[in-house]
Amino acid sequence: MCIDYRELNKLTVKNHYPLPRIDYLFDQLQGSSVYSKDDLRTGYHQLRVQEEDIPKTAFRTRYSHYEFQVMPFGLTNASTVFRDLMNRVCKPYLDKFVIVFIDDILIYSKNEKEHEEHLRQILELLKKEELYAKFSKYEFWIPKVQFLGHVIDKQGIHVDPAKIEFVKDWASPNSPTEIRQFLGLAGYYRRFIEGFLKIAKPMTKFTQKKVKFEWGDKQKAAFQLSKQKLCSAPILALPEGSEDFIVYCDVSNKGLGAVLMQREKVISYASRQLKIHEKNYMTHDFKLGAVVFALKIWRHYLYGTKCTVFNDHKSLQHILDQKELNMRQR
């Protein structure tokens, strides 16, 4: 049941509590091979509403007048309060062997013996805090786990096969809204697709306001290629330590692209379209821009480590020897 609390939400002080980055969560799974997954039963309803706030949740039906004693769906701060609770409860184990995403709990370990101890600690913690799991959705001791639209095992990260089947059956968009829906799903998996934004460029212009919708041959080709790339997405490896990173960068008149690798395994792809002012850059600055883009987007991997960067513009190797640099190069 979800009540319309829009008027109450207008008067509520918003609690801004950011969601964690998905790629950051997956990076914690380095070296793991055994998993257990839990989903809390009616998660929000396990939080009690303070006595003085109960009347604020009131609603009427043709049968009677009701008030929630537990946190209902529809309140503007419901998700943030619940996430804060879960993070505080699981704080001793976060970034060690537990990932919490709203009401989903993932326990990961390097081996079965270690997993037995991790699982015992989490179950005892939930019992102590009186948080109840949905046993029908609990998965114990599995070598491969489906989590946040991905499948994770000791080989690395895969696109969820259910999403692949969904993409295969996706009909051609007939409006800007349908394009946004497709790009929203495809964009979630862009780290699996080399040059994703270059491929999607013919479609993205129709997401802008005051652009007439015309679904032509270029858009059809971009749509089909995006589907093909998603359905044949590679397995991405999880980083192993902080050494031996290699970055490959390239640029074209459509955008910037980069690949992060470690020991001959692909960790992630990244790309973006060129900004209007960047189209006037000289080739030298173009290539340098691709390097800067890659180092920024993967700085959480590369900062403070030694890495190798490959770029096909030879003059960049002498940039540190130049006596004078222009403003962009600085």
N, C-alpha and C positions, 0 to 999 in steps of 0.2 A: 504494500500500500504506500502510495506517495501523495502527500497532501500539497496543495498549492500554498506555499509559504512566501510568495513573492513580496507581499506587503511587510511581513516580518523581516524578511531578508534585507529590505531597503533600510531598515532601522538598525540592523546588526553591524557592529564593527567587524570588518573583514580580517580574518586571521590568514595572512599569506604564508603558506607553508609549501615550498616547492617540491615537486616530484623529483625523485632521483633520476639521473641520466641512465638510460637503459644500457648503453655500452659500458658505463662505469660499473654497473651491477655485474655484468657478464665478466668483466675483467677479474673479478674476485674469484672466479671459478678456475683459475690457473691450477693445473695439476690434479683436479678432482676427477673421480671416476665412479663414485657411488652417491646416489641422491635419494632424498625423501621429500615429498611435497604435501603441504597441508593447506586447507582452506577453512577459515573460521566459519562457524554456523551463524547465519544472519548477523554478520559482524557488527553493524551499527547498533543492533538491539542488545548487545552485551555491555553497552555503556549506559549508565543511569543518568537521567536528567536531574539537575539540582532541584530540590524541593520548591524553591521560590520561582523557578522557571517553568515548572510543569504547566501552569495555566496558559502560558504563551503558546503551547503546542496544541491548544484546543481545536477541535473541529466537530461539525455536526453532520449527522446522517438522518434519514427519515425515521430511524429507530431511537436515537438518543444523542446526547452530548458526550464527547469523549476527550480525554487528555492523555498524552503519551507520558509514561513514566520512564521509558527508555528512549534513546536518541532515534528520532524518525528520519526517514529519507526526505530530502527536499530542503533541509536547512543549509544555508550557505556555508557554514563552518563545519558541517557534519564530517566531510571527508578529511579535512585538516586535523580536526580534533582526534579522529580515529587513528590517523597516521601517526600523530604525535604520541598517542598512547602506545601503539605497537612499537615504535622506535624506542620509547623509554623502557618498556618491558623487556625488549630484546637487546638493549644497548650493550650488556656485557659480552654478547656473542656476535654482534654485527661486525662485518669485515674480517671475521675469523672463520666461521663455518655456517653462518646464517644470512640469508637475504630476505628482507621483508618488503613487500610491495602491496600497500593497502592491507587487504585481509589474506593475502597469499604469503605463505612461509616456505622457503626452500632451504633445506639442510643439505650441505655438500661436504664430502670428505674424500681423502686420498685413497683410503682402503676400507675394507669392511670392519676391521677391528676398531679403527678410529671412528667410523660411522656409528657403531653401536653406542659408544660413549656420547657422541654428539646428540644422537637421537634421544637417549635417556635424559640428558640435561634439558633439552627443549620440552619434552613431554612433562617433566617434573615442573618446569617453569610455568607452563600453561595451566597445569593443575593448581599450582600455588596461587597464580593470579586469577583463577576462576575464569579462564577464557576457554570456550568449548569449541572443539573442532568438528567439522562435518566428516564423519568417519567414512561415508560412502565415496568421498572425494580424496581420501588419504591414499597416497602411494608410497609404499615402503621399499627400501633397498633395491632401487632400480638403477640399471647402468645407463639409461637414457631418459631424459625428463623433458616434458613439454612445459615451457614457461615463457610467459609474456610474448606469445606469438612466434617463439623459436623452439627448436629442439636442440638440447645440449647433451653431448656425451664426451668421452675422453679424446675423440678426434677433433672436436671443435664445435662451432655453432652452425646449425642448419636452419633454413627457412622452414617453418611449419608446413608439412605436407597438406594439411587441411586448407591452408591459405593458398597454396599452389593450385589446388583443385578449384578453389573459389575464383582465382584469377583466370584460369583456363576458360571458365564459363562466362566471363565478364563481357557483356555486349558493348558495342561501340557507343560512346557517349553521344547524347543528343542535345546537351545543353551545357553551359559553363558549370552548373552545379554538379552534374555528373562527372565532368572532367576533374573538378576539385576532389570528388569522392575517390576517383581512381588514383589521382596523384597523391592523395593522402595515404592510401594503402601502400602504393608503390614507394613513396618517399620514406615510409617507415623502414623499408628494407633497402634503402639506397646504398648502405655500406657494402652490400653484396654485389652491386652492379657497377662495373667500371664505366665511367663517363655517363652516369645516370641523367644528370641535368642537361647534358648535350643531346641525349636521345629524346628527352621529354620536351625540349625547347619548343617545337612546333605546337605543342598542346598548351604549354604554360601561358602563352600570350592571351589565351581566351579566358584566363582566370582574372584578368584585369578588367576594371570597369570601363565602360564606353567602347569596348572592342567588340565588333560585330562577330557573331558566331558563324563560322563557315568551316564545315568539316570536309576538308579536301584530301587529296592524295598524300600530301606530306603528313597530315595529321593521322591518317589511317596507317601509314607506314610506321610512324613513331609509336602509335598505340600498339600495333602488333609486335614491334620490336621490343617494347617495354614488357609486354606479356611474355614474350619468348625468353628474355633475359631473366625475368623473375622465376619462370618455371624451370630454368636450367641453372639457377644460382649455385655458385660453388660453396664448398664448406670453408668457413673462415676459421683459422686457427686462433686459439687463445694465446696471448703473449706468455712467454716463458722467461721470467726475469726481466731485466732492463738492459740487456746487452744485445749486440748484433742486429740492431734495427737498420733497415735500409729503406730509403724513401725514393721513389721514382716520380718525377714531375714532368708534366707536359702542358702545352697550351696551344689552342687553335683560335680561329676567329669566332668560335662559338662559346668557348669557355676554358676554364682551368680544370686540370685533372691530376690526381695523384694516387699512388698505391703505397701502402705501408706493408713491409714484409719483414720477416724475422726467420733466419735460417731456411730460406727458400720457401717459406709458407706465407700465404697472404693473410694479413691480419685485418685489413680494412681497405675499402676504396672510398674516395671522396672526390667531389666535383662541384663546381658552381658556374653559373653563367657570368659573362663579363658585364661589368657595370658600364654605363654609357661613356663615362670619361675615360675608362680603361681602353676603349677601342682606339683611342688616339695615341696610345703608348708606342714607343719604338720597340722593336723586337727584343732588344736587350732587357728593357724594363718589363716587357711581357713575361719573359722567362723567369726573371727574378721574382715577379709577382706570384708565379706558380709555386716557387720554393717557399716564399713567405706564407702563402696560404696553407701549404702542407704542414709547415712547422707550427703554425698557430693552431690548426685544428687537431693536431696530435701532440700538442705540447705536454699533455699529462703523461704521455709515454716517453717523450724525448727530452724533456727539461732535465738538465743536470747529467745527461748521459752522452756518450759518444756515439754518433750515428753517421751513416754514409748517405749522401744525397746525390742522386744521378739526374742530370739534366742534359738535353741534347744541344745546348748552346754553349760552345766551348769558351767563349770570352768571359763567362761568369766565373771561371776558375781563377781569373786574375783580378777580380773585383777588390779583394783585400789589399792588392798592391797599388791600386789607383791612388794618386795624390789628392784628387778632388772627386767627390761624389755629389750627384744632384740630390734634391730634396727627397725624391721617391726612394733612391738607393739607400739613403740614410735611415 
